[in-house]
Amino acid sequence: MKRFAFISLIGAGLMITGLGAQEIQKRKENQQDRIAQGVKSGELTAGETANLEHKEARVNREIRHDRAKNGGTLTPKERRQINRQQNRLSRQIYRDKHNARKQ
């Protein structure tokens, strides 16, 4: 019984780790789509787009660096930090798309 509980706990931990990576990737793709839609509709200027792309690239570099440092995974602290950065970037995308500037 103890062995089953231990194996179940390890399995659940692996699933959570996997979901975290999938979640980060899905969110990156979603934000990239939002930027592309803003460019297509003219809601984002060239400068705003370049700024958002630069910030997105910085977050992506940090993810790659953290994963390389930890053998391909992110620690819970790093995942929280990445989530905060993605939240900030999401708010910036919204603000830039909804300001008065048009292309």
C-alpha positions in Angstrom: 0.0 0.0 0.0 2.8 2.4 0.9 4.6 1.6 -2.4 1.4 2.3 -4.4 1.0 5.7 -2.6 4.6 6.6 -3.3 4.4 5.7 -7.0 1.1 7.6 -7.3 2.7 10.6 -5.7 5.7 10.5 -8.1 3.3 10.1 -11.1 1.2 13.0 -10.0 4.3 15.2 -9.6 5.5 14.3 -13.1 2.1 15.1 -14.6 2.1 18.5 -12.8 5.6 19.3 -14.1 4.5 18.3 -17.6 1.4 20.4 -17.5 3.4 23.4 -16.4 5.6 23.1 -19.5 2.6 22.6 -21.7 0.9 25.6 -20.1 3.9 27.8 -20.6 4.1 26.8 -24.3 0.4 27.3 -24.9 0.5 30.7 -23.3 3.5 31.7 -25.4 1.7 30.7 -28.6 -1.5 32.5 -27.5 0.4 35.7 -26.8 2.2 35.4 -30.1 -1.1 35.0 -31.9 -2.5 38.1 -30.1 0.5 40.2 -31.2 0.1 38.9 -34.8 -3.6 39.7 -34.7 -2.8 43.2 -33.5 -0.4 43.8 -36.3 -2.9 42.5 -38.9 -5.7 44.7 -37.6 -3.5 47.8 -37.3 -4.1 48.0 -33.5 -0.3 47.7 -32.9 2.2 50.1 -34.4 5.6 48.9 -35.6 7.3 50.3 -32.5 4.8 48.6 -30.1 5.2 45.3 -32.0 9.0 45.5 -31.8 8.8 46.2 -28.1 6.5 43.3 -27.4 8.5 40.9 -29.5 11.7 42.0 -27.6 10.0 41.4 -24.3 8.7 38.0 -25.5 12.1 37.0 -26.6 13.6 37.9 -23.2 11.1 35.7 -21.4 11.8 32.9 -23.8 15.6 33.2 -23.3 15.0 33.1 -19.5 13.0 29.9 -19.8 15.6 28.2 -22.0 18.4 29.3 -19.5 16.5 28.1 -16.5 15.7 24.8 -18.1 19.3 24.3 -19.2 20.4 25.0 -15.6 18.0 22.5 -14.1 18.3 19.6 -16.5 15.3 20.5 -18.7 12.7 21.4 -16.0 11.7 24.5 -14.2 11.5 24.8 -10.4 8.2 25.9 -8.9 9.8 29.2 -8.1 10.9 29.7 -11.7 7.4 28.7 -13.0 5.9 31.4 -10.7 8.4 33.9 -12.0 7.7 33.1 -15.6 4.0 33.2 -15.0 4.3 36.7 -13.5 6.4 37.8 -16.5 3.8 36.4 -18.9 1.0 38.2 -17.0 2.9 41.5 -17.3 3.4 40.9 -21.0 -0.2 40.0 -21.5 -1.3 43.3 -19.8 1.2 45.2 -22.1 -0.3 43.5 -25.2 -3.8 44.5 -24.1 -2.8 48.1 -23.3 -0.9 48.5 -26.6 -3.8 47.1 -28.6 -6.4 49.3 -26.9 -4.5 52.6 -26.9 -5.3 55.4 -29.4 -2.3 54.6 -31.6 -3.1 53.0 -34.9 -0.8 51.9 -37.7 
